[in-house]
Amino acid sequence: MEAWWALMLFIAVTLVLMTGFPVAFTLGGVSLWFAGIGYLTGWFDGAFLAAMPNRLNGILNNVTLMAVPIFVFMGVVLERAKLAESLLQSLAALMGGQRGGLGFALLLVGMLLAASTGIVGATVVTLGLLAMPVMKKHGYDEGLAAGTICASGTLGQIIPPSIVLVLLGDVLSNAYQQAQLSLNVFNPKTVSVQDLFMGALMPGLFLVLLYALYLLAVRIWRPQAMPRVVLETTVSTKTLLQSLMPPLLLILAVLGSIITGLATPTEAASVGSVGALTLAAWHGQLTMAMLQSALKETVKVTSMVFMILIGAALFSLVFKGFKGDEAVHAILSNLPGGKYSALLLVMLVLFLLGFILDFIEITFVVIPIIGPVLLMMGFDPVWLGVLIAINLQTSFLTPPFGFALFYLRGVTDVNTRTLYRGVTPFIILQLLMMGILLLWPDLVIIF
C-alpha cells in the first residue's frame, strides 16, 4: 500500500509542476502534505523527516556544488561581453559564401560557446537575435534555421563545462556510494564532476558531428533550404584570429586544467571567471552596471538551484518513507531482459518526462530514485551519467515546455509549428547519439 502512496506523491508533484507553480515550493509543499496525511493515517513514519536538517547541512556544505555559481557567473559575463556576436560575424563572413555556410558557422559558434559558457538561455537568445534575421533575409528555410539555432544553443548541456554535468556529478556520486553500500562495499568509490567532464567530451563532439552531417545532407538533398549568403563585409585573418583566440584560450584554460588534473572543476571555474572578466574588459563591456547585472543574475540562478535542491531533498525523504525506492528497485530488477531492459525503460521515462519537466527537476527528483538501482546492476557511473545528460539535453528541445523553444520564440517571430518542425530532426539525432553510446560505450573516455 505504501508504494501506492509513493506513486500518488510522484503524480501529484508532476501535475502541480505542470501548472507552472514554482518547482522548489511544489516539491517541498506537496511532499509535506503527503507526509502529514500519511502520518495521520499511519502509513508514514515521521522519523524520516528528522533527517532533513542533516540534508540541509550537506547541501550547503557541498564542495562540488560550489562550482555552480562560479560557472553561472562565467557564462553570464561572457554573454554580456558579446563574445557570440564577434564570433558569428567573423565566421559568417568567412563561410557565408558557401552554400549552407551560415548554418555551419552557427553550429561552430554554438560549439565554441558551449565549451566556454555552458548557459543555454543566453546562447539561444544571442544566436536567435543575431542569426535568425540574417538567415531569413537570405532565404534559409525558417524551420531549419530555428532548429539549428536551438540545437546549437543546447550543446552547452553536454559539452563541458556544463551545469548539467556538475549537478549530475553530485547526484550520481551519492547514488553510486549508496549502490555500493547496498552491495556491502564499505569502502565505496566515488564518481566526480571531473570524470563526467572528461567522459562527456568525445560524445559531445560526436553529437556536433552528427548535426554537421545532417546539415550536409540538407545541403545535398534540399539545396534551396540553405542558399549561399554573400555578406557585404569581409573578414581578415587578423580579425578572425581576434575572434577565435579568446574563446579557444578560455576553453584551454578551463577544460585543459580539469583534464590534466591541475585544477578541480570549482578551481577551473574560478580561472574561467577571471578569463571571462578579462574578455569583457578587452571588448570594452566591463562596466559597473554590467558587473552588477551579472552578479544579480548569478545570485538569482544559484538561489533557484539550491531552493530546488532543498525541495528535492524533502521529496526524497518522503518518497523513501513511503518505500517508493524499494518499489522502483523491485520493478526494475524484475523486468524481463535484465539490466538493459531496465536501462531502456528508465531512458524512455526520462525522455517522456522531458516534455513536461526541465533538466533540474528531473536531475534532483528522478535520478536519485533510479540511479542507485541502475548502478547496483553494474552500469559504469560515468557512462550512465553521460547517457543521462544527452537524454536531459532533449528536454530543452521537446515541446511543449522545451526551454530553448521558449527562448527562441521570445526573441523571434517564428511560429510554433515551424519551430517544432525545425527541432524534430535534432531531437532524433540526440536519440541516435544515445543509441551510439549504447553500442559503443568506449566513446566515453576518461583520460
Secondary structure as UniProt FT lines:
FT   HELIX           2..18
FT   TURN            19..20
FT   HELIX           23..41
FT   HELIX           46..51
FT   HELIX           52..60
FT   HELIX           64..66
FT   HELIX           67..80
FT   TURN            81..82
FT   HELIX           83..95
FT   TURN            96..97
FT   TURN            99..100
FT   HELIX           101..116
FT   HELIX           120..137
FT   TURN            138..139
FT   HELIX           142..153
FT   HELIX           154..157
FT   HELIX           163..182
FT   TURN            183..184
FT   HELIX           193..221
FT   HELIX           223..225
FT   HELIX           237..259
FT   TURN            260..261
FT   HELIX           265..282
FT   TURN            283..284
FT   HELIX           288..321
FT   TURN            322..323
FT   HELIX           324..333
FT   TURN            336..338
FT   HELIX           339..353
FT   TURN            354..356
FT   HELIX           359..365
FT   HELIX           367..376
FT   TURN            377..378
FT   HELIX           381..393
FT   HELIX           394..396
FT   TURN            399..401
FT   HELIX           403..411
FT   HELIX           416..439
FT   HELIX           441..443
//
